[in-house]
Amino acid sequence: MFVDKWEKENRNFRKQDVRETTYSSTVVGGEKLFQIQTYGAEGSTGSAKQTIQFDKQRALELIDILKKEFNL
């Protein structure tokens, strides 16, 4: 899934279980992309369960969001 825009949603949620998480970066068509992959519970197949990709602009936006949310 490629992130087109970040949109805040006000909702309650619980802390999720810890899962293996990896990240990758690559260049596609001259554009650098960053990807986060999450995996299922221990013992499940090794393929990624969720993949999130974003470009430099979305990364800059995410940095700003994280700074605001965590008062960094």
N, C-alpha and C positions, 0 to 999 in steps of 0.2 A: 504494500500500500504506500503510495507516495503522498506526502502531506502537501496539500494545496494551500491551506491556511489554518491558523490556530484560532479556535473559537472557544471561549470559556463557557462552560456549562455548570450551573449551580446545582449540585446534587450531593447527597451523602453517599459515602462508600466506605467499605471496610478495607483494612490492610490485607493485601493478597499474600498467599503463600510464596515463599522464596523459590525461585526457579532459575535455572541456568540462563544466563543472558550473555550474548556476545555482540560485538559490533564490527563493522567492516567499512571500508571506504574504497571508492573506485572513481575513475573518470569515464564518463559516457558522453560521446559527442562533444568533447572539450569541456564538459561541465563536471565538477567534482560533486559526488553524491556520498552521503553518509547513511548507513543502514544499521538498525538495531534488530537483532533476532532474539526471540524468546523461545524456550523449549518447554515441553510438557513435563509432567511429574517424573520423578526418578523411575526408571524401568520402562518408560514409554519409548517409542521409536525415536531415533536421533534427528529427525527432520524438524525444522523450525515450525512452531505453531503460530507465531505472529511475526510479521516483518514490517518494519516502519522505515521508510526512506525519506530523506529530505535534502534539499540543496543548501547552498551558502545563505541565501536570503532567509529561508525558514530556520536555519541554525541561529542566525543573528536574532531573529524574533524570539526563538525559544530561550536563548540566553537572557534576553530582556524580561521575558515572562518569569523565568526562574529567579532572577534577581528580585523582582517585585514580590513574588509569592513567598520567598524565604528571607526577605529583608536583607539581602546580601549587599 
